[in-house]
């Protein structure tokens, strides 16, 4: 019985409390469609250009540092740069790193395919809850 349970679990991928079978692909939606119809725990594939990257600055050992926002980045349906989160419009999406995942290798202006999941938390002015990065594949400039 234990082997059967382990086998079933091995064929599932658990992401943020929801279970997605490994052989299923989430829907592909444009960024603007995600912002219009996404619900908490929804999982999507999308693609876009990295328009901004925010990384919490490192704190020197022994220093007393203020807390900062989680690492995040903005993706856009078109190649552009976003200098301020207030510039995020209907074709841009703020995506948060999850569980301390490093974003150091993201290329500003690079085009990527992403798998993202809508969380249960809303901490931005976007019309949907916070979006978490699940995976990314670099497609070029």
N, CA, C and O atoms as CSV, one atom per row, in Angstrom:
chain,resi,resn,atom,element,x,y,z
A,1,UNK,N,N,0.819,-1.189,0.000
A,1,UNK,CA,C,0.000,0.000,0.000
A,1,UNK,C,C,0.865,1.256,0.000
A,1,UNK,O,O,0.570,2.218,-0.708
A,2,UNK,N,N,1.940,1.244,0.799
A,2,UNK,CA,C,2.834,2.399,0.865
A,2,UNK,C,C,3.485,2.668,-0.485
A,2,UNK,O,O,3.614,3.824,-0.889
A,3,UNK,N,N,3.902,1.602,-1.194
A,3,UNK,CA,C,4.513,1.783,-2.515
A,3,UNK,C,C,3.535,2.409,-3.493
A,3,UNK,O,O,3.909,3.277,-4.282
A,4,UNK,N,N,2.278,1.970,-3.444
A,4,UNK,CA,C,1.263,2.527,-4.341
A,4,UNK,C,C,1.061,4.015,-4.041
A,4,UNK,O,O,0.943,4.820,-4.965
A,5,UNK,N,N,1.020,4.382,-2.774
A,5,UNK,CA,C,0.863,5.785,-2.378
A,5,UNK,C,C,2.046,6.604,-2.865
A,5,UNK,O,O,1.861,7.695,-3.405
A,6,UNK,N,N,3.249,6.099,-2.683
A,6,UNK,CA,C,4.451,6.801,-3.151
A,6,UNK,C,C,4.421,6.951,-4.662
A,6,UNK,O,O,4.802,8.001,-5.180
A,7,UNK,N,N,3.982,5.935,-5.375
A,7,UNK,CA,C,3.913,6.009,-6.833
A,7,UNK,C,C,2.928,7.078,-7.282
A,7,UNK,O,O,3.207,7.828,-8.217
A,8,UNK,N,N,1.777,7.150,-6.619
A,8,UNK,CA,C,0.787,8.170,-6.978
A,8,UNK,C,C,1.343,9.564,-6.717
A,8,UNK,O,O,1.183,10.465,-7.541
A,9,UNK,N,N,1.990,9.739,-5.581
A,9,UNK,CA,C,2.574,11.031,-5.252
A,9,UNK,C,C,3.667,11.393,-6.245
A,9,UNK,O,O,3.822,12.565,-6.588
A,10,UNK,N,N,4.417,10.424,-6.706
A,10,UNK,CA,C,5.504,10.680,-7.652
A,10,UNK,C,C,4.984,11.226,-8.970
A,10,UNK,O,O,5.716,11.917,-9.677
A,11,UNK,N,N,3.733,10.933,-9.319
A,11,UNK,CA,C,3.177,11.419,-10.573
A,11,UNK,C,C,2.444,12.745,-10.419
A,11,UNK,O,O,1.828,13.227,-11.370
A,12,UNK,N,N,2.505,13.328,-9.251
A,12,UNK,CA,C,1.854,14.618,-9.001
A,12,UNK,C,C,2.905,15.658,-8.655
A,12,UNK,O,O,3.960,15.338,-8.108
A,13,UNK,N,N,2.607,16.885,-8.975
A,13,UNK,CA,C,3.459,18.011,-8.620
A,13,UNK,C,C,2.653,18.891,-7.696
A,13,UNK,O,O,1.575,19.354,-8.069
A,14,UNK,N,N,3.157,19.135,-6.484
A,14,UNK,CA,C,2.431,19.942,-5.525
A,14,UNK,C,C,3.009,21.346,-5.558
A,14,UNK,O,O,4.206,21.535,-5.343
A,15,UNK,N,N,2.157,22.334,-5.827
A,15,UNK,CA,C,2.598,23.718,-5.926
A,15,UNK,C,C,1.662,24.571,-5.092
A,15,UNK,O,O,0.465,24.641,-5.371
A,16,UNK,N,N,2.203,25.222,-4.069
A,16,UNK,CA,C,1.434,26.174,-3.277
A,16,UNK,C,C,0.114,25.639,-2.764
A,16,UNK,O,O,-0.866,26.383,-2.716
A,17,UNK,N,N,0.054,24.381,-2.381
A,17,UNK,CA,C,-1.152,23.839,-1.803
A,17,UNK,C,C,-2.104,23.231,-2.815
A,17,UNK,O,O,-3.044,22.540,-2.423
A,18,UNK,N,N,-1.895,23.464,-4.113
A,18,UNK,CA,C,-2.757,22.831,-5.101
A,18,UNK,C,C,-1.981,21.702,-5.771
A,18,UNK,O,O,-0.753,21.742,-5.853
A,19,UNK,N,N,-2.698,20.711,-6.240
A,19,UNK,CA,C,-2.046,19.555,-6.854
A,19,UNK,C,C,-2.330,19.586,-8.342
A,19,UNK,O,O,-3.480,19.720,-8.761
A,20,UNK,N,N,-1.272,19.460,-9.142
A,20,UNK,CA,C,-1.384,19.436,-10.584
A,20,UNK,C,C,-0.704,18.166,-11.060
A,20,UNK,O,O,0.453,17.922,-10.719
A,21,UNK,N,N,-1.398,17.359,-11.839
A,21,UNK,CA,C,-0.767,16.152,-12.351
A,21,UNK,C,C,0.382,16.535,-13.262
A,21,UNK,O,O,0.286,17.495,-14.026
A,22,UNK,N,N,1.467,15.783,-13.181
A,22,UNK,CA,C,2.673,16.112,-13.929
A,22,UNK,C,C,2.454,16.047,-15.431
A,22,UNK,O,O,3.173,16.714,-16.175
A,23,UNK,N,N,1.477,15.259,-15.910
A,23,UNK,CA,C,1.247,15.139,-17.350
A,23,UNK,C,C,0.296,16.209,-17.879
A,23,UNK,O,O,0.005,16.229,-19.075
A,24,UNK,N,N,-0.191,17.090,-17.021
A,24,UNK,CA,C,-1.105,18.159,-17.444
A,24,UNK,C,C,-0.337,19.468,-17.605
A,24,UNK,O,O,0.522,19.794,-16.786
A,25,UNK,N,N,-0.645,20.208,-18.652
A,25,UNK,CA,C,-0.054,21.516,-18.867
A,25,UNK,C,C,-1.098,22.576,-18.540
A,25,UNK,O,O,-2.233,22.486,-19.009
A,26,UNK,N,N,-0.733,23.582,-17.740
A,26,UNK,CA,C,-1.688,24.663,-17.482
A,26,UNK,C,C,-1.949,25.454,-18.759
A,26,UNK,O,O,-1.156,25.416,-19.699
A,27,UNK,N,N,-3.064,26.167,-18.781
A,27,UNK,CA,C,-3.425,26.982,-19.940
A,27,UNK,C,C,-2.371,28.040,-20.213
A,27,UNK,O,O,-1.731,28.550,-19.293
A,28,UNK,N,N,-2.197,28.367,-21.501
A,28,UNK,CA,C,-1.347,29.493,-21.899
A,28,UNK,C,C,-2.251,30.702,-22.061
A,28,UNK,O,O,-3.235,30.662,-22.800
A,29,UNK,N,N,-1.904,31.787,-21.355
A,29,UNK,CA,C,-2.650,33.038,-21.476
A,29,UNK,C,C,-1.677,34.197,-21.627
A,29,UNK,O,O,-0.561,34.152,-21.108
A,30,UNK,N,N,-2.101,35.228,-22.334
A,30,UNK,CA,C,-1.300,36.446,-22.374
A,30,UNK,C,C,-1.343,37.094,-20.993
A,30,UNK,O,O,-2.201,36.767,-20.173
A,31,UNK,N,N,-0.435,37.992,-20.750
A,31,UNK,CA,C,-0.397,38.696,-19.464
A,31,UNK,C,C,-1.712,39.432,-19.222
A,31,UNK,O,O,-2.259,39.384,-18.120
A,32,UNK,N,N,-2.215,40.107,-20.244
A,32,UNK,CA,C,-3.460,40.870,-20.064
A,32,UNK,C,C,-4.642,39.948,-19.754
A,32,UNK,O,O,-5.520,40.337,-18.985
A,33,UNK,N,N,-4.694,38.747,-20.322
A,33,UNK,CA,C,-5.776,37.803,-20.019
A,33,UNK,C,C,-5.647,37.259,-18.599
A,33,UNK,O,O,-6.654,37.064,-17.919
A,34,UNK,N,N,-4.416,37.013,-18.146
A,34,UNK,CA,C,-4.220,36.564,-16.767
A,34,UNK,C,C,-4.789,37.606,-15.812
A,34,UNK,O,O,-5.490,37.265,-14.860
A,35,UNK,N,N,-4.485,38.879,-16.070
A,35,UNK,CA,C,-4.953,39.941,-15.180
A,35,UNK,C,C,-6.475,40.067,-15.182
A,35,UNK,O,O,-7.059,40.524,-14.199
A,36,UNK,N,N,-7.119,39.667,-16.271
A,36,UNK,CA,C,-8.576,39.772,-16.364
A,36,UNK,C,C,-9.316,38.596,-15.731
A,36,UNK,O,O,-10.407,38.774,-15.190
A,37,UNK,N,N,-8.737,37.397,-15.793
A,37,UNK,CA,C,-9.538,36.241,-15.396
A,37,UNK,C,C,-8.919,35.330,-14.350
A,37,UNK,O,O,-9.540,34.333,-13.981
A,38,UNK,N,N,-7.733,35.624,-13.861
A,38,UNK,CA,C,-7.080,34.727,-12.905
A,38,UNK,C,C,-7.775,34.732,-11.553
A,38,UNK,O,O,-8.252,35.766,-11.084
A,39,UNK,N,N,-7.824,33.564,-10.940
A,39,UNK,CA,C,-8.383,33.377,-9.604
A,39,UNK,C,C,-7.287,32.793,-8.706
A,39,UNK,O,O,-6.340,32.189,-9.209
A,40,UNK,N,N,-7.404,32.964,-7.391
A,40,UNK,CA,C,-6.399,32.388,-6.489
A,40,UNK,C,C,-6.185,30.896,-6.749
A,40,UNK,O,O,-7.134,30.145,-6.975
A,41,UNK,N,N,-4.947,30.498,-6.712
A,41,UNK,CA,C,-4.406,29.152,-6.944
A,41,UNK,C,C,-4.370,28.751,-8.417
A,41,UNK,O,O,-3.860,27.675,-8.728
A,42,UNK,N,N,-4.890,29.570,-9.341
A,42,UNK,CA,C,-4.791,29.246,-10.765
A,42,UNK,C,C,-3.332,29.192,-11.188
A,42,UNK,O,O,-2.504,29.965,-10.707
A,43,UNK,N,N,-3.035,28.283,-12.077
A,43,UNK,CA,C,-1.689,28.081,-12.612
A,43,UNK,C,C,-1.753,28.355,-14.106
A,43,UNK,O,O,-2.638,27.840,-14.789
A,44,UNK,N,N,-0.823,29.164,-14.631
A,44,UNK,CA,C,-0.830,29.530,-16.045
A,44,UNK,C,C,0.572,29.476,-16.631
A,44,UNK,O,O,1.575,29.575,-15.924
A,45,UNK,N,N,0.606,29.316,-17.950
A,45,UNK,CA,C,1.828,29.545,-18.711
A,45,UNK,C,C,1.631,30.862,-19.453
A,45,UNK,O,O,0.530,31.166,-19.914
A,46,UNK,N,N,2.702,31.640,-19.565
A,46,UNK,CA,C,2.650,32.889,-20.304
A,46,UNK,C,C,4.048,33.178,-20.819
A,46,UNK,O,O,4.987,32.435,-20.533
A,47,UNK,N,N,4.185,34.247,-21.572
A,47,UNK,CA,C,5.519,34.684,-21.972
A,47,UNK,C,C,5.543,36.195,-21.991
A,47,UNK,O,O,4.514,36.855,-22.140
A,48,UNK,N,N,6.744,36.728,-21.835
A,48,UNK,CA,C,6.874,38.172,-21.829
A,48,UNK,C,C,8.321,38.590,-21.672
A,48,UNK,O,O,9.223,37.769,-21.503
A,49,UNK,N,N,8.507,39.887,-21.733
A,49,UNK,CA,C,9.826,40.503,-21.601
A,49,UNK,C,C,10.001,41.014,-20.175
A,49,UNK,O,O,9.074,41.581,-19.596
A,50,UNK,N,N,11.173,40.815,-19.620
A,50,UNK,CA,C,11.450,41.315,-18.278
A,50,UNK,C,C,11.646,42.824,-18.378
A,50,UNK,O,O,12.589,43.294,-19.015
A,51,UNK,N,N,10.752,43.580,-17.746
A,51,UNK,CA,C,10.746,45.041,-17.850
A,51,UNK,C,C,11.352,45.719,-16.621
A,51,UNK,O,O,11.743,46.884,-16.692
A,52,UNK,N,N,11.433,45.015,-15.511
A,52,UNK,CA,C,12.030,45.551,-14.289
A,52,UNK,C,C,12.376,44.384,-13.373
A,52,UNK,O,O,11.679,43.370,-13.357
A,53,UNK,N,N,13.447,44.531,-12.616
A,53,UNK,CA,C,13.834,43.520,-11.626
A,53,UNK,C,C,14.096,44.243,-10.314
A,53,UNK,O,O,14.842,45.221,-10.273
A,54,UNK,N,N,13.478,43.756,-9.241
A,54,UNK,CA,C,13.740,44.297,-7.907
A,54,UNK,C,C,14.320,43.179,-7.048
A,54,UNK,O,O,13.683,42.148,-6.834
A,55,UNK,N,N,15.542,43.400,-6.558
A,55,UNK,CA,C,16.197,42.459,-5.652
A,55,UNK,C,C,16.462,43.183,-4.345
A,55,UNK,O,O,16.998,44.291,-4.348
A,56,UNK,N,N,16.095,42.573,-3.235
A,56,UNK,CA,C,16.365,43.156,-1.931
A,56,UNK,C,C,17.872,43.305,-1.777
A,56,UNK,O,O,18.603,42.332,-1.966
A,57,UNK,N,N,18.360,44.505,-1.436
A,57,UNK,CA,C,19.808,44.683,-1.302
A,57,UNK,C,C,20.359,43.831,-0.155
A,57,UNK,O,O,19.688,43.650,0.861
A,58,UNK,N,N,21.574,43.310,-0.315
A,58,UNK,CA,C,22.150,42.483,0.749
A,58,UNK,C,C,22.438,43.322,1.999
A,58,UNK,O,O,22.675,44.527,1.914
A,59,UNK,N,N,22.413,42.673,3.132
A,59,UNK,CA,C,22.712,43.312,4.412
A,59,UNK,C,C,24.060,42.778,4.886
A,59,UNK,O,O,24.243,41.567,5.017
A,60,UNK,N,N,24.991,43.674,5.139
A,60,UNK,CA,C,26.331,43.263,5.578
A,60,UNK,C,C,26.244,42.537,6.916
A,60,UNK,O,O,25.438,42.914,7.767
A,61,UNK,N,N,27.052,41.512,7.116
A,61,UNK,CA,C,27.043,40.786,8.388
A,61,UNK,C,C,27.280,41.738,9.557
A,61,UNK,O,O,28.168,42.589,9.513
A,62,UNK,N,N,26.474,41.579,10.596
A,62,UNK,CA,C,26.601,42.408,11.790
A,62,UNK,C,C,25.886,43.743,11.696
A,62,UNK,O,O,25.832,44.478,12.682
A,63,UNK,N,N,25.337,44.074,10.539
A,63,UNK,CA,C,24.637,45.342,10.359
A,63,UNK,C,C,23.174,45.196,10.743
A,63,UNK,O,O,22.612,44.102,10.698
A,64,UNK,N,N,22.569,46.307,11.118
A,64,UNK,CA,C,21.141,46.340,11.388
A,64,UNK,C,C,20.476,46.943,10.151
A,64,UNK,O,O,20.614,48.138,9.888
A,65,UNK,N,N,19.764,46.123,9.403
A,65,UNK,CA,C,19.170,46.567,8.140
A,65,UNK,C,C,17.655,46.554,8.237
A,65,UNK,O,O,17.066,45.741,8.950
A,66,UNK,N,N,17.031,47.481,7.497
A,66,UNK,CA,C,15.579,47.515,7.419
A,66,UNK,C,C,15.110,46.327,6.589
A,66,UNK,O,O,15.829,45.827,5.724
A,67,UNK,N,N,13.899,45.892,6.872
A,67,UNK,CA,C,13.309,44.861,6.031
A,67,UNK,C,C,13.035,45.427,4.647
A,67,UNK,O,O,12.947,46.643,4.479
A,68,UNK,N,N,12.902,44.571,3.676
A,68,UNK,CA,C,12.606,45.067,2.332
A,68,UNK,C,C,11.573,44.163,1.673
A,68,UNK,O,O,11.223,43.100,2.187
A,69,UNK,N,N,11.109,44.611,0.540
A,69,UNK,CA,C,10.129,43.852,-0.221
A,69,UNK,C,C,10.742,42.541,-0.702
A,69,UNK,O,O,11.962,42.439,-0.836
A,70,UNK,N,N,9.909,41.543,-0.961
A,70,UNK,CA,C,10.447,40.305,-1.537
A,70,UNK,C,C,10.981,40.561,-2.941
A,70,UNK,O,O,10.562,41.504,-3.611
A,71,UNK,N,N,11.904,39.719,-3.378
A,71,UNK,CA,C,12.411,39.829,-4.746
A,71,UNK,C,C,11.256,39.633,-5.723
A,71,UNK,O,O,10.415,38.753,-5.542
A,72,UNK,N,N,11.230,40.465,-6.759
A,72,UNK,CA,C,10.148,40.427,-7.743
A,72,UNK,C,C,10.631,41.026,-9.048
A,72,UNK,O,O,11.694,41.644,-9.109
A,73,UNK,N,N,9.846,40.838,-10.078
A,73,UNK,CA,C,10.150,41.438,-11.369
A,73,UNK,C,C,8.848,41.715,-12.101
A,73,UNK,O,O,7.794,41.185,-11.752
A,74,UNK,N,N,8.944,42.559,-13.126
A,74,UNK,CA,C,7.786,42.908,-13.948
A,74,UNK,C,C,8.008,42.312,-15.323
A,74,UNK,O,O,9.087,42.443,-15.901
A,75,UNK,N,N,6.973,41.650,-15.849
A,75,UNK,CA,C,7.034,41.174,-17.229
A,75,UNK,C,C,6.012,41.949,-18.054
A,75,UNK,O,O,4.986,42.400,-17.545
A,76,UNK,N,N,6.319,42.091,-19.340
A,76,UNK,CA,C,5.485,42.873,-20.241
A,76,UNK,C,C,5.246,42.100,-21.528
A,76,UNK,O,O,6.083,41.301,-21.948
A,77,UNK,N,N,4.101,42.341,-22.147
A,77,UNK,CA,C,3.810,41.711,-23.431
A,77,UNK,C,C,4.676,42.286,-24.544
A,77,UNK,O,O,4.854,41.643,-25.579
A,78,UNK,N,N,5.213,43.479,-24.349
A,78,UNK,CA,C,6.067,44.120,-25.349
A,78,UNK,C,C,7.414,44.473,-24.721
A,78,UNK,O,O,7.497,44.670,-23.509
A,79,UNK,N,N,8.461,44.555,-25.528
A,79,UNK,CA,C,9.760,44.928,-24.963
A,79,UNK,C,C,9.745,46.378,-24.494
A,79,UNK,O,O,9.544,47.290,-25.296
A,80,UNK,N,N,9.955,46.588,-23.218
A,80,UNK,CA,C,9.965,47.933,-22.641
A,80,UNK,C,C,10.622,47.865,-21.277
A,80,UNK,O,O,10.892,46.779,-20.763
A,81,UNK,N,N,10.879,49.028,-20.688
A,81,UNK,CA,C,11.404,49.118,-19.332
A,81,UNK,C,C,10.381,49.837,-18.472
A,81,UNK,O,O,9.810,50.846,-18.885
A,82,UNK,N,N,10.151,49.316,-17.276
A,82,UNK,CA,C,9.259,49.933,-16.302
A,82,UNK,C,C,10.131,50.409,-15.149
A,82,UNK,O,O,10.778,49.603,-14.480
A,83,UNK,N,N,10.147,51.717,-14.918
A,83,UNK,CA,C,11.011,52.281,-13.883
A,83,UNK,C,C,10.348,52.327,-12.510
A,83,UNK,O,O,11.036,52.410,-11.492
A,84,UNK,N,N,9.028,52.274,-12.475
A,84,UNK,CA,C,8.288,52.420,-11.223
A,84,UNK,C,C,7.089,51.477,-11.272
A,84,UNK,O,O,6.471,51.306,-12.323
A,85,UNK,N,N,6.763,50.869,-10.143
A,85,UNK,CA,C,5.635,49.935,-10.118
A,85,UNK,C,C,4.317,50.618,-10.462
A,85,UNK,O,O,3.366,49.948,-10.864
A,86,UNK,N,N,4.243,51.932,-10.311
A,86,UNK,CA,C,3.033,52.658,-10.687
A,86,UNK,C,C,2.834,52.678,-12.203
A,86,UNK,O,O,1.737,52.979,-12.674
A,87,UNK,N,N,3.878,52.363,-12.971
A,87,UNK,CA,C,3.788,52.318,-14.431
A,87,UNK,C,C,3.258,50.977,-14.934
A,87,UNK,O,O,3.063,50.810,-16.138
A,88,UNK,N,N,3.023,50.028,-14.044
A,88,UNK,CA,C,2.537,48.713,-14.449
A,88,UNK,C,C,1.095,48.850,-14.919
A,88,UNK,O,O,0.206,49.222,-14.153
A,89,UNK,N,N,0.883,48.542,-16.187
A,89,UNK,CA,C,-0.439,48.682,-16.784
A,89,UNK,C,C,-1.076,47.348,-17.100
A,89,UNK,O,O,-0.663,46.321,-16.560
A,90,UNK,N,N,-2.079,47.344,-17.971
A,90,UNK,CA,C,-2.824,46.117,-18.266
A,90,UNK,C,C,-2.014,45.042,-18.988
A,90,UNK,O,O,-2.397,43.873,-18.978
A,91,UNK,N,N,-0.896,45.424,-19.614
A,91,UNK,CA,C,-0.089,44.426,-20.332
A,91,UNK,C,C,1.199,44.075,-19.591
A,91,UNK,O,O,2.091,43.444,-20.157
A,92,UNK,N,N,1.297,44.484,-18.325
A,92,UNK,CA,C,2.451,44.142,-17.482
A,92,UNK,C,C,1.967,43.407,-16.241
A,92,UNK,O,O,0.818,43.559,-15.826
A,93,UNK,N,N,2.846,42.616,-15.660
A,93,UNK,CA,C,2.495,41.802,-14.510
A,93,UNK,C,C,3.670,41.747,-13.541
A,93,UNK,O,O,4.801,41.480,-13.946
A,94,UNK,N,N,3.403,41.999,-12.263
A,94,UNK,CA,C,4.421,41.855,-11.222
A,94,UNK,C,C,4.443,40.388,-10.805
A,94,UNK,O,O,3.404,39.811,-10.484
A,95,UNK,N,N,5.630,39.790,-10.810
A,95,UNK,CA,C,5.790,38.378,-10.453
A,95,UNK,C,C,6.779,38.291,-9.299
A,95,UNK,O,O,7.868,38.861,-9.362
A,96,UNK,N,N,6.397,37.576,-8.247
A,96,UNK,CA,C,7.232,37.429,-7.058
A,96,UNK,C,C,8.003,36.112,-7.102
A,96,UNK,O,O,7.483,35.087,-7.542
A,97,UNK,N,N,9.255,36.160,-6.636
A,97,UNK,CA,C,10.007,34.925,-6.414
A,97,UNK,C,C,9.376,34.219,-5.233
A,97,UNK,O,O,8.880,34.878,-4.319
A,98,UNK,N,N,9.380,32.921,-5.228
A,98,UNK,CA,C,8.800,32.200,-4.095
A,98,UNK,C,C,9.889,31.483,-3.316
A,98,UNK,O,O,10.864,30.991,-3.884
A,99,UNK,N,N,9.706,31.436,-2.023
A,99,UNK,CA,C,10.597,30.698,-1.126
A,99,UNK,C,C,12.068,31.053,-1.303
A,99,UNK,O,O,12.925,30.170,-1.296
A,100,UNK,N,N,12.360,32.323,-1.460
A,100,UNK,CA,C,13.746,32.765,-1.558
A,100,UNK,C,C,14.443,32.405,-2.851
A,100,UNK,O,O,15.670,32.462,-2.921
A,101,UNK,N,N,13.688,32.032,-3.885
A,101,UNK,CA,C,14.299,31.694,-5.170
A,101,UNK,C,C,15.088,32.894,-5.696
A,101,UNK,O,O,14.615,34.029,-5.629
A,102,UNK,N,N,16.263,32.647,-6.208
A,102,UNK,CA,C,17.131,33.707,-6.709
A,102,UNK,C,C,16.711,34.134,-8.115
A,102,UNK,O,O,16.361,33.308,-8.958
A,103,UNK,N,N,16.757,35.442,-8.340
A,103,UNK,CA,C,16.420,36.014,-9.643
A,103,UNK,C,C,17.641,36.648,-10.301
A,103,UNK,O,O,17.510,37.363,-11.295
A,104,UNK,N,N,18.826,36.391,-9.753
A,104,UNK,CA,C,20.050,37.028,-10.247
A,104,UNK,C,C,20.317,36.781,-11.728
A,104,UNK,O,O,20.952,37.604,-12.388
A,105,UNK,N,N,19.839,35.661,-12.253
A,105,UNK,CA,C,20.139,35.330,-13.639
A,105,UNK,C,C,19.118,35.885,-14.639
A,105,UNK,O,O,19.277,35.696,-15.845
A,106,UNK,N,N,18.078,36.562,-14.158
A,106,UNK,CA,C,17.122,37.183,-15.085
A,106,UNK,C,C,17.815,38.274,-15.874
A,106,UNK,O,O,18.643,39.009,-15.336
A,107,UNK,N,N,17.479,38.381,-17.149
A,107,UNK,CA,C,18.064,39.411,-18.008
A,107,UNK,C,C,17.015,40.481,-18.284
A,107,UNK,O,O,15.960,40.192,-18.847
A,108,UNK,N,N,17.309,41.718,-17.884
A,108,UNK,CA,C,16.415,42.827,-18.172
A,108,UNK,C,C,16.269,42.946,-19.686
A,108,UNK,O,O,17.272,43.020,-20.396
A,109,UNK,N,N,15.051,42.965,-20.184
A,109,UNK,CA,C,14.789,43.029,-21.627
A,109,UNK,C,C,14.712,41.660,-22.282
A,109,UNK,O,O,14.300,41.557,-23.437
A,110,UNK,N,N,15.098,40.610,-21.573
A,110,UNK,CA,C,15.051,39.262,-22.130
A,110,UNK,C,C,13.625,38.745,-22.233
A,110,UNK,O,O,12.754,39.113,-21.445
A,111,UNK,N,N,13.404,37.883,-23.219
A,111,UNK,CA,C,12.086,37.278,-23.391
A,111,UNK,C,C,12.120,35.878,-22.773
A,111,UNK,O,O,13.064,35.117,-22.983
A,112,UNK,N,N,11.078,35.555,-22.010
A,112,UNK,CA,C,11.002,34.293,-21.290
A,112,UNK,C,C,9.620,33.671,-21.449
A,112,UNK,O,O,8.631,34.357,-21.708
A,113,UNK,N,N,9.583,32.356,-21.287
A,113,UNK,CA,C,8.330,31.646,-21.056
A,113,UNK,C,C,8.270,31.401,-19.552
A,113,UNK,O,O,9.264,31.008,-18.940
A,114,UNK,N,N,7.107,31.633,-18.965
A,114,UNK,CA,C,6.943,31.502,-17.525
A,114,UNK,C,C,5.794,30.559,-17.203
A,114,UNK,O,O,4.825,30.457,-17.955
A,115,UNK,N,N,5.919,29.874,-16.076
A,115,UNK,CA,C,4.779,29.241,-15.451
A,115,UNK,C,C,4.599,29.994,-14.141
A,115,UNK,O,O,5.539,30.124,-13.357
A,116,UNK,N,N,3.387,30.488,-13.908
A,116,UNK,CA,C,3.105,31.299,-12.726
A,116,UNK,C,C,1.849,30.782,-12.038
A,116,UNK,O,O,1.011,30.112,-12.642
A,117,UNK,N,N,1.747,31.114,-10.755
A,117,UNK,CA,C,0.559,30.740,-9.999
A,117,UNK,C,C,0.059,31.943,-9.221
A,117,UNK,O,O,0.840,32.675,-8.613
A,118,UNK,N,N,-1.241,32.137,-9.248
A,118,UNK,CA,C,-1.865,33.216,-8.487
A,118,UNK,C,C,-1.980,32.753,-7.038
A,118,UNK,O,O,-2.466,31.657,-6.763
A,119,UNK,N,N,-1.526,33.602,-6.116
A,119,UNK,CA,C,-1.529,33.230,-4.691
A,119,UNK,C,C,-2.834,33.657,-4.017
A,119,UNK,O,O,-3.721,34.235,-4.644
A,120,UNK,N,N,-2.922,33.356,-2.733
A,120,UNK,CA,C,-4.074,33.768,-1.925
A,120,UNK,C,C,-3.875,35.156,-1.331
A,120,UNK,O,O,-4.769,35.674,-0.661
A,121,UNK,N,N,-2.702,35.770,-1.570
A,121,UNK,CA,C,-2.336,37.041,-0.950
A,121,UNK,C,C,-2.386,38.155,-1.990
A,121,UNK,O,O,-2.021,37.944,-3.146
A,122,UNK,N,N,-2.833,39.330,-1.583
A,122,UNK,CA,C,-2.835,40.502,-2.462
A,122,UNK,C,C,-2.076,41.619,-1.752
A,122,UNK,O,O,-2.544,42.148,-0.743
A,123,UNK,N,N,-0.904,41.980,-2.281
A,123,UNK,CA,C,-0.092,43.020,-1.649
A,123,UNK,C,C,0.263,44.154,-2.607
A,123,UNK,O,O,0.998,45.068,-2.232
A,124,UNK,N,N,-0.248,44.109,-3.837
A,124,UNK,CA,C,0.052,45.154,-4.816
A,124,UNK,C,C,-1.253,45.803,-5.277
A,124,UNK,O,O,-2.342,45.414,-4.855
A,125,UNK,N,N,-1.118,46.794,-6.145
A,125,UNK,CA,C,-2.288,47.460,-6.717
A,125,UNK,C,C,-2.794,46.762,-7.975
A,125,UNK,O,O,-3.726,47.250,-8.615
A,126,UNK,N,N,-2.190,45.620,-8.343
A,126,UNK,CA,C,-2.669,44.873,-9.505
A,126,UNK,C,C,-4.107,44.418,-9.250
A,126,UNK,O,O,-4.504,44.243,-8.099
A,127,UNK,N,N,-4.886,44.227,-10.315
A,127,UNK,CA,C,-6.282,43.807,-10.123
A,127,UNK,C,C,-6.426,42.356,-9.665
A,127,UNK,O,O,-7.538,41.921,-9.369
A,128,UNK,N,N,-5.341,41.605,-9.602
A,128,UNK,CA,C,-5.401,40.214,-9.155
A,128,UNK,C,C,-4.470,40.035,-7.955
A,128,UNK,O,O,-3.663,40.913,-7.649
A,129,UNK,N,N,-4.587,38.904,-7.287
A,129,UNK,CA,C,-3.692,38.594,-6.176
A,129,UNK,C,C,-2.258,38.453,-6.670
A,129,UNK,O,O,-2.007,38.389,-7.874
A,130,UNK,N,N,-1.321,38.404,-5.726
A,130,UNK,CA,C,0.090,38.281,-6.074
A,130,UNK,C,C,0.315,37.043,-6.933
A,130,UNK,O,O,-0.315,36.003,-6.740
A,131,UNK,N,N,1.227,37.186,-7.882
A,131,UNK,CA,C,1.556,36.112,-8.813
A,131,UNK,C,C,2.947,35.604,-8.463
A,131,UNK,O,O,3.885,36.387,-8.312
A,132,UNK,N,N,3.072,34.284,-8.335
A,132,UNK,CA,C,4.333,33.656,-7.942
A,132,UNK,C,C,4.969,32.949,-9.118
A,132,UNK,O,O,4.283,32.314,-9.919
A,133,UNK,N,N,6.292,33.063,-9.222
A,133,UNK,CA,C,7.044,32.380,-10.259
A,133,UNK,C,C,7.156,30.897,-9.910
A,133,UNK,O,O,7.558,30.542,-8.802
A,134,UNK,N,N,6.802,30.046,-10.853
A,134,UNK,CA,C,6.975,28.602,-10.696
A,134,UNK,C,C,8.184,28.143,-11.502
A,134,UNK,O,O,9.029,27.404,-10.997
A,135,UNK,N,N,8.264,28.588,-12.765
A,135,UNK,CA,C,9.420,28.224,-13.588
A,135,UNK,C,C,9.585,29.269,-14.696
A,135,UNK,O,O,8.685,30.064,-14.969
A,136,UNK,N,N,10.762,29.240,-15.322
A,136,UNK,CA,C,11.047,30.181,-16.410
A,136,UNK,C,C,12.013,29.544,-17.385
A,136,UNK,O,O,12.876,28.753,-17.005
A,137,UNK,N,N,11.856,29.902,-18.654
A,137,UNK,CA,C,12.764,29.452,-19.712
A,137,UNK,C,C,13.118,30.661,-20.564
A,137,UNK,O,O,12.236,31.342,-21.088
A,138,UNK,N,N,14.410,30.922,-20.701
A,138,UNK,CA,C,14.900,32.050,-21.469
A,138,UNK,C,C,14.721,31.765,-22.959
A,138,UNK,O,O,15.079,30.689,-23.438
A,139,UNK,N,N,14.159,32.745,-23.697
A,139,UNK,CA,C,13.923,32.607,-25.125
A,139,UNK,C,C,14.846,33.492,-25.963
A,139,UNK,O,O,14.924,33.318,-27.179
A,140,UNK,N,N,15.541,34.431,-25.336
A,140,UNK,CA,C,16.420,35.343,-26.061
A,140,UNK,C,C,16.048,36.787,-25.826
A,140,UNK,O,O,15.244,37.109,-24.950
A,141,UNK,N,N,16.648,37.654,-26.625
A,141,UNK,CA,C,16.402,39.104,-26.475
A,141,UNK,C,C,15.288,39.553,-27.389
A,141,UNK,O,O,14.941,40.734,-27.404
